[in-house]
């Protein structure tokens, strides 16, 4: 029977792909095509509808549907006879995923992965859903029955399917553009109030189960609290960060956060770990530590970054996408522990003590957590050796890592590592950031400066999307604030210029998600709302505001202003918190500093700039020409014969130059004490 479905003209075409997700399906009896012209040409030639399946390699339910349905001979026969079957890795092609996820939400009111779409050879969808079992049962539609019915309708009542497909395609392509409005602080207050209405004061987080970490919301609350002195906003962020780190969503043994919690207490996670979550969460914990001095926040941030360095870092300094939810075919099997296992590794006395602290009960498998331990903030210090032993023990369990590097997600990690150096002063984080920047430049950047989407197995693939340009631009600016390398600023400017050239909507404002010269889909989307990731438009706004502050260049200031006006006109501000970070920088008084130095940048400058919220430039004899091209106003600042001189400006007012750390601190403190803008 297996042979019967394998005797076909093209066979499964995924074997030569680079995507780990596509390769997971390369041995299915389904005649899979990768997304591309060949698939749709075959659909038109053979007069068949297209079955599109979108997922990613670390997704639990993608694995379940893969095993149950795509390895099933009856399902394969139905697909091979009546459809052209196409597989897409959503991490490789976020543009394709976004279009058809919107179609799914239009047709069903919800979405998720695996995403299942039935559409015409012209790529217009007429049916959408997520996970499907192979056969109907218990009131749930099965894939075989769905395929049989659609094949019948395609032959007997195609006009109805085509009409529905046209309507859905029109709805996906249609976009109500806002008129745009100047951003105001009232918008920020409204967002904080909206988050407060959804806040869970007991468990932290927003809304009910399932709960997602949403670090961009926490970063907005922290930024708002810093500028407004809003204690309620700070409390929401602190409570959420604390409770998340106590829960099972945080890997108490090995560090790093899972994708989300299935319950409202952060106890039982959906176990996949993603690079983007861990990059942004480490940044949020670092920001919380910077504001509060709470050692627990520092410890969590370091454990996240140490996890990423140990488990996700690639040869050359880049970072892999993430790790699987499943281990040995069981969701969470890598992370669950029994008391017997813990005792066997640690001994009876230490094992019992560990289980009491980390909530591992006497029966069954459990996810270690600290939710009921009042001394949670001392646990990792008290059990560091035991955690290391247990981490080594479970390392023998199978756990898939998706080892492709996505440009934008690495840009987020670049920002986190640079932030870690500025806040903590630890050189190891700066070294990793510098190596990561080189990885992005050599593996994920084309000779003309354009970004690739991803890199794996010594090859780049795909055109960079808006989020790749925006996240990498932001990451480079964060790194500039750590090492003050003019080449970082130059690369950030180049990415911003390319972003404007390839993604900007000159007619209505805002950036499209896909480049103008990219593949034409049924819609070219422009997203302002944050999802699992911050929106590319929000990150673009933040990068442009920063560039305008640092360089003084009119093109960045003007584009940032237009972008903020476009974002301010969108409804429900708390749904676009990364954009609000840009508005915080644009609407409140800022401080900029030019340090002119006969030597290099003072070692303490990055930390002081971070502590006082100062955007600093460093001009030296070696970089003066380059810096004057990037930030022309710096030509007016002469370099002293010895030492350094620091020119600090606050709002619209420049202060007398400082020539020592003590003088700079005095000026910065005086600015803080004059009150908030």
N, C-alpha and C positions, 0 to 999 in steps of 0.2 A: 504494500500500500504506500509505503514511504517512497518507493521507487516511482510509483505511478505519478505522484505529484511532482517529482523531480524531472520527469521527462518533458521538457518544455524548451522553447526556443532560447529565451534569454536567461532563465534561472534567476537566482537571487544575486542581485548586483551590488550587494553591500560589502563584499569581501575586500575590495580595494579602497574602501573609505578609511579615513583617519579617525573619525569620531568613535570613541569607546562605546557610545550608545548604539550607533549603527552596527558596529562590529559585534555587539551582543546579539544582534538579530541576523548575522550573516549566515548562520546555519539553519535558520527557519525553513520549513518547506514552502513558505510564501515567496512568490516571485517579486520580492521587494525591488523598487527603484529608489535611489536617492532623489531628493528634490532636484529638478532640472528639466531642460527642454526635452530630453529624450523621453521622459515619463509622459509629458502632456502630448507630445507628438504621437506616442503609442496610443494614448487614450482617444485621440481624434481618428487615427488610422483604424483602430479596432472598434470604434464607436462604443466605448465603454465609459461609465462613470469612474471617478477617481476615489479611492479609499486612502485618506491621509491619516497617518498616526504620528503624533508628536509627543516626545517625552525626553527624558534625560537619564544618564546611566546610573545615577545614585538614587533614583526614585523607586520607592517600595512598590507602589501600585502599578508602575510600569513593568516591574519584574513579574508581578502576579499575572497581569494580562499577557505578558510575553510567554510565560510558562503555560498558562491555561488555554490561551486562544491561539497564539501564533505558532505554537508547536503542535497544534491539533490538526490532524489530517483533513477532517471535514471542513474546518474553517479555511485551511489553506486551499482546498479544492474550490470552495465557493469564491474565495478571493481571486484565485488564478483564472478561473473560468469567466467570471462576470465583471471583474474590475481591474484597474491598474492600481497596484498598491504602492504607496510612497511613504517612506520613513524620513522623519526630520528630527534632528537633535535641536531642541529649543535653545540650547546654549550656543550652538553654532549659528543658528538662524533666528535670532530674536525677532526680526522683522516679520518672517513668516508666522511665527508663533503668535505674535501680537495681533496680526490681522485675523487669524482664525480663532483666537481666544475671544476677540470681540464678537465674531460671528456666533460663537457658542453662547456667549452671554445674551446676545440678541435673540437667539432661538430658544434658549432654555432658562435664562435668568441667572445662571451660575456658570462656573468653569472649574478647571483643574487639570491635572495630568494623571494618567495619559489622556491626551486630547484626541478625540476621534471625530473625523470630519468626512462626510460624503459630499462630493462636489462634481461639477461638470468638467469636461476637458478644458473649459475656459477659466477654471479655477474659482467658479462661483459656487458657494456652499448651499446645500438644501437640507442637510441633517447634521446635527452636532451632538456630542455627548462626551463622556469621559470613560471610566472603566466599564467594560462590558464582559460578563462571563461568556464562555463559548456557546452555551445553550440557555434558553429561557427556563426559569424556575423561581418559585417563591415570589411571584409577582414581578420579577425583574426580566427585562428583555434580554435575550441572548444574541450574540453576534451572528450565529448561523441564520437564525430566523430573520434578523434585520437584513442581512445580505440577500436572502432569498426574496424578501418582499421588495427591496429596492430594485433588484434585478428584474422582477416582474413588472414593477411600475415603469422602469426605464424602457421596457419593450411596449407596454400597453397604454401608459398614461404619462408619457414623457413631458407633455406640455405643462402639466401641473407641477412637476419637479423643476422644470426650467423657469416657470413663472415665480415660484418660491425662491429659487436661487437668485434671480434677478432682483427681487425685493430685498433679500438679505445683503447682497453685494452693494446695492444702493444705500442701505442703511449703514453699512460699515464705512462706505466712502463719504457719507454725509457728515459734516462737522459744523456745529453751531459755533461760530467764532465770537468771542466777546469783543466789545468795543475797546477795551483797554482803559485803564485808569491809573493815575499816579498812586503808588503804594503809600499807605498811611499807617501810623502806629495802631490805629483802631483795628486794622486787619490782624495785627499780631495779638492784640488783646482778645479779639474774637476767637482766634485759633486756640489760645490758651484756655479760654472758657469752654470751647467745644471739647477739648481733651479732658478738662476737668469733669465735664458731664458724663464722660465714658469711663472715668478712672475708677479702678477697684482699690479702695483704701486699705483693704485687708491684705490682698495678695500682690498688689501692684499690677501694672499693666492696664490695658484699656479694653473694655467689653468683657465678654464671657468666652468660654472655651469654644473652639481652639484659640489659643493665645499665641501671637507672634511677637518676637522681641521688638521689631520696629525701631531700630536705633535712631533713625532720622527724626522720629517724634521726640525721643529723649534728648537728642542734640538740640532741637529747637527749644525745648523747655529749659535746658541748661543755659543756652544762650540768652533766652528771654529773662531768666532769673538773674543772670550776671548783669544785664544792662538795666533792668527795672527794679532789682532788689526784691523780686516777687518770691516770697517764701513758699507760697503754695505751689508754684511751678517747680521750685527746687525740690520740695517734698515729694511731688509726684515722680520726678526723675529718680531721686535717691531711693525711694521705696521700691520702685520697679527694678532698678539695677540690683538692689540688695536681694530681693526675693528671687529674681531670676537666678542669681549666682548660688543661692541656697538650694535651688530645685534640681531635679534630675535632668532638666533641659541643659544644665551645665555639667559637663563630664567631670565629676569630682575627682576621678582618679587620674585622668590624662589631660584635662583642660580642653577648652573649646566648647562652643555652643552648638546644639542641634537646631534644626530648622524651626520647629515650633513645639508648643506643649499641647497635648490632647486634652488637658484639664485646666481649670482656672488657677490652680496653685503652682504651676510650673513643675509638677512632679513627674509625669510620664511624657516623654518627648516623642515626636516623630523623629527618628534617630539620624537621619542624614545630616551631615555637617557640610556647610557651604562656605567657601572662601569669603564671599561678599558679606555674609552675616558676621563672621568673626573679625573681618577687617573693621567694619563700622562699629561693632560692639566694643572692640578694644579701644577705638577712638573715643567712644562715649564714656567708657570707664576712666580713661585718661583725663578727659575733660572734667568729669566729676571729681577725680582726685585733685586736679588743679584748683578747683573751686573750694572743695571742702577739706582737703588734707586727710580724708578718711583712708587709713591704710588698707582697708579691705578692698577698696576700688583699685588701688595700685596693684594689689596681689592678683585680683581677677584679671586685670589688663595684662600683666606679665604672663599669667598662666595661659591666656588666649594666644598671645604672641609666641610663647614657647611651644605651644601645641602646633601652631601653624608652621613654625620653623622646623619642627621635628617631623611632622606628618605630611605637610603639603608642599614643602619647598622642593623645587626641582634643581637638577644640575644646571648651573649657570645663574641661579639666583631668582628665577621666577617662581610662581606658586601655582599649584594645580587647582582645579575647580572645586573639588570636594571629595567626601567619602560617603560610602553607601549607607543606607538605612539598614540593609540586610547583611547577615553574616551566616553562611552556610544555609541559605534559603529561609532563614528566620529573621523577622524584623526585630532589631535590637539585640540579637543574640551575642553580638560582640561586647555589649555593655552590661548586660544583666549578670548578677552574681548570686550565688547561694551562700548560706552560712557555712556549709560544708567546704566549699571551695576556699572561702576566705580563711577558715581555720587551717586548711591544709597548707596554704601558702604562708600564713603568718604565725601559725601555732595557736593552740587553744586559747591561751590567756590574751595575747594581743589580738587574735581574731575576734574574740568575743567583744573586746573593747572597741575595735573598729566597727563591728556590726551595730553596736549600741549607738555610737555617734552617727553613723551614716545610714541608719534606718533600714538595715538588712534584717528582716524578720527570720524566724526559725524555719518556716516552711516556704518552699518555692523559690523562684528566681526574683530578684529585686533590682531596681535601679538605684544605685547609691545617691543619697541626697542629704541635706542638712536642714530640712524644713522644720523639724521638731527639736533641733539641737540649739539650746539657748547660747552656747558658746561657739556658734558657727564660725565666728571670725578668727578663732584660734585653731580650727580643725586642721588646716593644711600645714601649719607649723608643727602641731602636735603629732601629725601622722605623715610627715613628708617621706620618711623611709618606707613606711608601709604602703603608701600610694605608689611609690616607685616599684616595689616588689610586685604589687598587683598589676601595675601597668605592664611590667615585663612578662608576667604570667599570661595575661590575655593577648599579648602580642602574637602568639601562635595561632590565634583564631583567624579565619579568613575574613578579610575586609577589603572590598574593591575600592580603589581610588581612581577617580576620573582624572587622568594626568594631562589633559590638555590645559593650556594656559590661555585664559581669556583676557584680552588687553585691558578692558575697563575694570575688571575685578582686580587685576594686578595694580591698576592705578589707585584703587581704594586701599589696597594693602600698602602701597607706597606712602599714601597719606598717613596711615596708621603708624608705620614705622618711624616716619619723620616726626610725628607728634610724640611718640614714645621717647625719642631722643631729646626733644625740646622740653618735655615735662620731667623726665626722669634723669636726663644727663648721662645715660648709659651708652657707651660707644658702640656696643654690639648692634644696637638697633640702627644706628647711623650707617654702619658697615653694610648691614642687610639692605637698607634703603638704597645706598649707592649701587650695590650689585643688582638690585631689582631694576633700577633706572637703566643700567647698562643692558639688562636682559630685554627690557621693552624696546630699547633703541636698536639692538642688533637682531632680535628675533621677530619683533612684531611691528616694525616700522619699515616701509618700503623706501627705496632710494630717493623717491621724490618727497618723502616726509609723511606720506599717508599711512594710516594705521591699518594693519590687518585685524580681523576679528579675533583669531585664535592661532595657536601654534601647538603642534604635537609631532613627535617622531621626526624632528629635524626639519619640519616644513610649516610655513604659515598657510593660512586658509581664510578666505572670506574677506569681504570689505568691512572695515571698521564702521560701527554704527555710532549714532550720536552719543550714547552713553560711554562708548570707548574713548572718544575724543574728550568729552566733558570730564570724566573721572580721571583720565590720565593728565589732563591739563591741571585739574585741581591737585592731584598728587604731586606733580612737579612743583607747583607753587608752595605746597606744604614742605617739600624737600628744600626748596630755596630758603625757606625760613629756618632751616636747620643747618645748612652748610654754606649758604650765601654764594653758591657757584653761579656766575653769570650765565653759564651754558644752560643751567636749569631754566632760568628765566627766558632765555632765547628759545628753547624747545617749547615752553609753555605758550609763548607768543605765536610761534609757528602753528601749533595745534589750534589755537583760538582763531587765527586767520583762516585756516583750512575749514574749521567748523562753520565759520560765517559764510565762506564761499560755497560749501557743499551741502549745508543743511538749512540755512536761514530762509524763512518765508518772507521775502521782501514786501509782498502785498499786504499780508495781515499780521506779520510779526510771529515770533516763536520759531523754534527749530523743529524740523521734521526729524523723525526717528531714524530714517534711512537716507543715504546720500542721494543727491539729484542724479548722479550717474550710475546708481545701483539698479538692480533688477526691478522691473515694473511689476508690482502686484496689483490686486484689485483695488487697493487703497494705499495711499501714502499717509501714514499716521503721524500725528503730532500729539504727544502725550504730556500732560502737565501734572497728573496725579502720581504720587508715590505708590509703589506696590511693594513686592518683596525687596526690590531695589529702589533707591531714590530715582525720581524721574530724571532723564537726561536733560530736560529743560531746566529743572531746578539746579542741577549740578553745573550746567552751562552758565546760569545766572551767577552762581557763587564764584566761579572761575573768572568771569568777566569783571565782576565788581572788584575782586582782588587784583586783577591785572590793571584795572584803571587806577586803583589806589597806589600800587607799586610803581607803575611806569608814568602815570600822568598822561598817557596817550589818549588823544581825543577819540580815536576810533573805538577803543575799548569802553571808554566812558559812555559814548553815545549808544553803542550797541547794548551795553548793560542797562542803560536807562530804558530803551525800547523793550528789552526783554522783561524787565521788572514790570513795566506797564502792562504788557501782555499777560503776565502771570497774575498780576493784581486783579485783573478783570475776571478771572476764573472763580467759580463759586466754591464754597466750603473750604476755607483756607487750611484747616487742620489736615486735609488730605494731601497737602503739598508742602510738607514741613521743610524739605531741603531748599525749596524756593524761599521759604521764610528765613532761612539762615542768611541768604543773600540780602533779603530786605533788612534784617537786623544790622548788617554791616553798612547798608546804604542809608538807613534812617537815623542812626545814632551817631553822635560825634566819634570820630576815629582819631587814632594817633599814628603818625608816620614818622620814621626816623631815617636819616641818612648818616651813616657812620663812614667818615673818611679816615683811612688808616695808612700809615707808612708801612705797616706790615700786613698781616692778614686780619681776618675778622677776629675780634676778641673771643676767647673760648666761652666766656660767660654770656655773650650777646643773645644767643638763641634762647637760653633759659629766661633771661630777663625780658626779652620781647614777648615770649609766651606768657609770662606771669602778668604782664601789664597790658596785654592785648595790643602790642605795637607792631605795625607792619614795617619791617626794617630792610633797608638796602645797605650794602657794604661796597664802598669804592676804594680800590687800592691802585698802586702804580701798575700792577699787572693787568687789572681788568677795566681800567678807566675808560679806554676807548670803546670796548664792547658795551659797557654799562651805559655810556653816554648815547650810544645808538639805540639801546633798548629803552632807556629812561632819560630822554634828552635834558630834562631839568637838572640832572646831576652834574652837568658841565659847569654849573655855577658854584660848585662846592670844591674849593682847593684842598689838595692833600697836604697835611702838615709834614714837616721834615722828619718828625719823630712822633711816636705815640699815635693816638687817635683823637678825633674830635667828633662829637655827636650832636646833630641838629634835630631836635624833637619838635614836631608840630602837632598841635591838638586842635581839632576842629578847623577853624579858619585862622588860627593864631600860632605863630612860631615863637618858641622860647629861646632864651640865650643858650649858646652852645655849651655842652658839658664835655669835660676832658677826663672824666674818671667814672668808674662804676658808681661810686658814692654820689657824685653830682647827678648822674642820670637817675638813680633811684629817688633822690630828693625831688627832682622835677616830676618824675612819674607819680610819686606819692602825692605831691601837691595837686596834680591834676585829678587824681582819684578823690581826694578830700574835698575838692570844690563841688562835688556832687555829680549826680548823673545828668546826662543831657536829656 
